[in-house]
Amino acid sequence: MGGDLYALVRAPGATRLIIGDARGKGLGAIGDIETVLGAFRFNAHRYCTLSGLASALESDVRWELGQAHRGDPDEWLGERFVKAAVLEIPDDQLCARLISFGHLPLLLLHRGHVTPWKSAPRSLTGPWRPDGDRVAPLTFRFAPGDRLVLYTDGVTEARDCMGSFYPSWSG
């Protein structure tokens, strides 16, 4: 079992979603995925801003994983991490907002052109910022007819029948 995750939640005035990947496979990764998805589903409709949601998500995930370990999270979080992207699509605006925790770039297809939306090289579980030090979302035009491609490393690490990686998209 892999470590990919995704969920979609209707919030007041917007659709919010998360896509990501937990380090590793098996029960450890499944537990981390459950933690992230639970925190996302609990908080997605509670915050007016995407920054507020991202801050709560980061704080809750870090706390929960620390409880599971029963120790100082800084001692073990380097070994366990979740990379994710949180996206908001407002009902009444032609845009989308993105906060990424080190996830693979999302791809926006607009009028035949592909634009990768790259992220910061950090994960959901660290380095942690105290509440109030919130990340501003990347806002981009998302017009009717545009396509947004969200994917995990299950796509980028796919192999053909000979075991070779497929060619990567270089932008």
GUDRENMAR-921687 format. One record per residue (C-alpha): residue number from 1; x, y, z. Coordinates in nm, 4 decimals, decimal comma. Example, Ala and Ser with C-alpha at 12.3 -4.5 7.8 and 13.67 -1.06 7.14 Angstrom:
REM GUDRENMAR-921687
<rec 1; <1,2300; -0,4500; 0,7800>>
<rec 2; <1,3670; -0,1060; 0,7140>>
REM end
This chain:
REM GUDRENMAR-921687
<rec 1; <0,0000; 0,0000; 0,0000>>
<rec 2; <0,1374; 0,3352; -0,1020>>
<rec 3; <0,1322; 0,6663; 0,0748>>
<rec 4; <-0,0793; 0,8781; -0,1624>>
<rec 5; <-0,3708; 1,0790; -0,0253>>
<rec 6; <-0,6463; 1,3060; -0,1507>>
<rec 7; <-0,9772; 1,4471; -0,0308>>
<rec 8; <-1,2306; 1,7080; -0,1362>>
<rec 9; <-1,4545; 1,9130; 0,0948>>
<rec 10; <-1,7262; 2,1677; 0,0217>>
<rec 11; <-1,6718; 2,4728; 0,2391>>
<rec 12; <-1,8827; 2,7888; 0,2549>>
<rec 13; <-1,8313; 2,9598; -0,0823>>
<rec 14; <-1,5585; 2,7290; -0,2115>>
<rec 15; <-1,4386; 2,3788; -0,2839>>
<rec 16; <-1,1223; 2,2800; -0,0996>>
<rec 17; <-0,9040; 1,9827; -0,1700>>
<rec 18; <-0,5845; 1,8228; -0,0584>>
<rec 19; <-0,3497; 1,5902; -0,2460>>
<rec 20; <-0,0281; 1,4512; -0,1101>>
<rec 21; <0,2096; 1,1734; -0,0298>>
<rec 22; <0,3286; 1,0329; 0,3014>>
<rec 23; <0,6818; 0,8968; 0,3257>>
<rec 24; <0,7024; 0,5215; 0,3034>>
<rec 25; <0,4506; 0,2444; 0,2600>>
<rec 26; <0,2517; 0,0118; 0,4807>>
<rec 27; <0,0921; 0,0767; 0,8187>>
<rec 28; <0,3149; 0,3715; 0,9125>>
<rec 29; <0,2231; 0,5615; 0,5974>>
<rec 30; <-0,1433; 0,4669; 0,6346>>
<rec 31; <-0,1465; 0,6092; 0,9874>>
<rec 32; <0,0107; 0,9345; 0,8686>>
<rec 33; <-0,2404; 0,9565; 0,5817>>
<rec 34; <-0,5280; 0,9030; 0,8236>>
<rec 35; <-0,3943; 1,1827; 1,0431>>
<rec 36; <-0,3641; 1,4289; 0,7534>>
<rec 37; <-0,7028; 1,3458; 0,6010>>
<rec 38; <-0,8763; 1,3632; 0,9384>>
<rec 39; <-0,7239; 1,7035; 1,0133>>
<rec 40; <-0,8157; 1,8293; 0,6654>>
<rec 41; <-1,1764; 1,7102; 0,6833>>
<rec 42; <-1,2160; 1,8537; 1,0341>>
<rec 43; <-1,0699; 2,1960; 0,9493>>
<rec 44; <-1,1576; 2,2550; 0,5822>>
<rec 45; <-1,4949; 2,4159; 0,6516>>
<rec 46; <-1,3933; 2,5903; 0,9771>>
<rec 47; <-1,1553; 2,8560; 0,8402>>
<rec 48; <-1,2495; 3,1531; 0,6228>>
<rec 49; <-0,9060; 3,1706; 0,4590>>
<rec 50; <-0,6845; 2,9089; 0,3010>>
<rec 51; <-0,3941; 3,0408; 0,5110>>
<rec 52; <-0,5935; 2,9728; 0,8275>>
<rec 53; <-0,6751; 2,6222; 0,7099>>
<rec 54; <-0,3116; 2,5515; 0,6188>>
<rec 55; <-0,1876; 2,6754; 0,9560>>
<rec 56; <-0,4419; 2,4641; 1,1452>>
<rec 57; <-0,3664; 2,1617; 0,9302>>
<rec 58; <0,0064; 2,1923; 0,9881>>
<rec 59; <-0,0359; 2,2415; 1,3624>>
<rec 60; <-0,2867; 1,9568; 1,4049>>
<rec 61; <-0,0852; 1,7087; 1,2006>>
<rec 62; <0,2351; 1,7880; 1,3858>>
<rec 63; <0,0603; 1,7556; 1,7232>>
<rec 64; <-0,1135; 1,4295; 1,6336>>
<rec 65; <0,2009; 1,2657; 1,4992>>
<rec 66; <0,3850; 1,3820; 1,8112>>
<rec 67; <0,1185; 1,2172; 2,0283>>
<rec 68; <0,1575; 0,8928; 1,8371>>
<rec 69; <0,5319; 0,9034; 1,8981>>
<rec 70; <0,4996; 1,0272; 2,2592>>
<rec 71; <0,8139; 1,2290; 2,2357>>
<rec 72; <0,9723; 1,5420; 2,0999>>
<rec 73; <0,8526; 1,5708; 1,7378>>
<rec 74; <1,1795; 1,7353; 1,6331>>
<rec 75; <1,3622; 1,4102; 1,7132>>
<rec 76; <1,1703; 1,1993; 1,4619>>
<rec 77; <0,9936; 1,4226; 1,2103>>
<rec 78; <1,2928; 1,4123; 0,9778>>
<rec 79; <1,2128; 1,0445; 0,9270>>
<rec 80; <0,8357; 1,0883; 0,8848>>
<rec 81; <0,6900; 1,3512; 0,6594>>
<rec 82; <0,3928; 1,4292; 0,4419>>
<rec 83; <0,4165; 1,6465; 0,1324>>
<rec 84; <0,0837; 1,7935; 0,0305>>
<rec 85; <-0,0915; 2,0682; -0,1633>>
<rec 86; <-0,4063; 2,2382; -0,0367>>
<rec 87; <-0,6180; 2,4052; -0,3037>>
<rec 88; <-0,9230; 2,6289; -0,2876>>
<rec 89; <-1,1536; 2,7093; -0,5790>>
<rec 90; <-1,3992; 2,9877; -0,4868>>
<rec 91; <-1,7552; 2,9635; -0,6165>>
<rec 92; <-1,7754; 3,3307; -0,7156>>
<rec 93; <-1,4268; 3,4107; -0,8496>>
<rec 94; <-1,2320; 3,3016; -1,1582>>
<rec 95; <-0,9253; 3,1946; -0,9643>>
<rec 96; <-0,7777; 2,9189; -0,7545>>
<rec 97; <-0,5577; 2,9468; -0,4462>>
<rec 98; <-0,2768; 2,7076; -0,3590>>
<rec 99; <-0,0642; 2,6459; -0,0523>>
<rec 100; <0,1866; 2,3703; -0,1021>>
<rec 101; <0,3878; 2,1815; 0,1541>>
<rec 102; <0,6547; 2,0530; -0,0846>>
<rec 103; <0,4154; 1,8671; -0,3138>>
<rec 104; <0,4911; 1,8095; -0,6813>>
<rec 105; <0,4040; 2,1074; -0,9027>>
<rec 106; <0,0415; 2,1331; -1,0051>>
<rec 107; <-0,0042; 2,1863; -1,3781>>
<rec 108; <-0,2418; 2,4491; -1,5155>>
<rec 109; <-0,3511; 2,4018; -1,8755>>
<rec 110; <-0,4731; 2,7403; -2,0051>>
<rec 111; <-0,5385; 2,8034; -2,3749>>
<rec 112; <-0,3078; 2,5242; -2,4835>>
<rec 113; <-0,0185; 2,6237; -2,2560>>
<rec 114; <0,0962; 2,4337; -1,9488>>
<rec 115; <0,2215; 2,6256; -1,6457>>
<rec 116; <0,3689; 2,4349; -1,3507>>
<rec 117; <0,2885; 2,5844; -1,0092>>
<rec 118; <0,5989; 2,4954; -0,8114>>
<rec 119; <0,6094; 2,4704; -0,4355>>
<rec 120; <0,8422; 2,5367; -0,1484>>
<rec 121; <1,0818; 2,2553; -0,0550>>
<rec 122; <0,9187; 2,1744; 0,2786>>
<rec 123; <0,6761; 1,9186; 0,4120>>
<rec 124; <0,3559; 1,9431; 0,6124>>
<rec 125; <0,5328; 1,8288; 0,9275>>
<rec 126; <0,8278; 2,0654; 0,9253>>
<rec 127; <0,9948; 2,2978; 0,9658>>
<rec 128; <0,7078; 2,4147; 1,1835>>
<rec 129; <0,5973; 2,7755; 1,2050>>
<rec 130; <0,4204; 2,9042; 1,5149>>
<rec 131; <0,0555; 2,9994; 1,4734>>
<rec 132; <0,0248; 3,3449; 1,3237>>
<rec 133; <0,3229; 3,3010; 1,0903>>
<rec 134; <0,0989; 3,2045; 0,8025>>
<rec 135; <0,1901; 3,1387; 0,4441>>
<rec 136; <0,0118; 3,3451; 0,1803>>
<rec 137; <-0,1524; 3,1332; -0,0876>>
<rec 138; <-0,0434; 3,1494; -0,4481>>
<rec 139; <-0,3450; 3,2830; -0,6393>>
<rec 140; <-0,3822; 3,2213; -1,0097>>
<rec 141; <-0,6477; 3,2716; -1,2744>>
<rec 142; <-0,8641; 2,9677; -1,3257>>
<rec 143; <-1,1042; 3,0416; -1,6101>>
<rec 144; <-1,3791; 2,8305; -1,7648>>
<rec 145; <-1,2163; 2,5699; -1,9890>>
<rec 146; <-0,8912; 2,5614; -1,7911>>
<rec 147; <-0,7697; 2,2293; -1,6588>>
<rec 148; <-0,5745; 2,1727; -1,3419>>
<rec 149; <-0,3704; 1,8528; -1,3182>>
<rec 150; <-0,2957; 1,7298; -0,9685>>
<rec 151; <-0,0897; 1,4144; -0,9327>>
<rec 152; <0,1326; 1,2211; -0,6946>>
<rec 153; <0,4599; 1,0372; -0,7310>>
<rec 154; <0,2580; 0,7379; -0,8468>>
<rec 155; <0,2624; 0,9159; -1,1851>>
<rec 156; <0,6189; 1,0475; -1,1793>>
<rec 157; <0,7609; 0,7128; -1,0639>>
<rec 158; <0,5616; 0,4950; -1,3061>>
<rec 159; <0,7587; 0,2434; -1,5089>>
<rec 160; <0,6948; 0,0686; -1,8383>>
<rec 161; <0,6829; -0,3110; -1,8834>>
<rec 162; <1,0652; -0,3189; -1,9103>>
<rec 163; <1,1065; -0,1437; -1,5758>>
<rec 164; <1,2206; 0,1900; -1,7187>>
<rec 165; <1,0807; 0,5184; -1,5949>>
<rec 166; <0,8557; 0,7023; -1,8357>>
<rec 167; <0,9979; 1,0301; -1,9707>>
<rec 168; <0,9330; 1,3163; -1,7310>>
<rec 169; <0,7591; 1,6416; -1,8124>>
<rec 170; <1,0299; 1,9091; -1,7959>>
<rec 171; <0,8137; 2,2175; -1,8393>>
REM end
